[in-house]
Amino acid sequence: MKSKRIDSFKLWPFETCKLCGNRIIPGYNVSDDIWKMVIGDPDICVCLSCFDREAQKHKIHYTILDIFYVHWYNNT
């Protein structure tokens, strides 16, 4: 039997992109300096696609330091 997947952004408010509203999968890290130049606010989450778009808009070259899976499973 297949379990039903529940995707509720209300359950995961800090793991959704503040620019496009999509879930953040995968997670990633860039240096604090690069984040500050591209996004500015250290306290918001932005998906990799939106981060890349913003970096290109500002002509900022960056290196992804780490990529990791963001777990969206809710056991309630």
Stockholm file with secondary structure:
# STOCKHOLM 1.0

chainA/1-76         MKSKRIDSFKLWPFETCKLCGNRIIPGYNVSDDIWKMVIGDPDICVCLSCFDREAQKHKIHYTILDIFYVHWYNNT
#=GR chainA/1-76 SS CCCCCCCCTTTCTTSBCTTTCCBCCSEEECCHHHHHHHTCCTTSCCCHHHHHHHHHHTTCCCCCCEEECCCCCCCC
#=GC SS_cons        CCCCCCCCTTTCTTSBCTTTCCBCCSEEECCHHHHHHHTCCTTSCCCHHHHHHHHHHTTCCCCCCEEECCCCCCCC
//
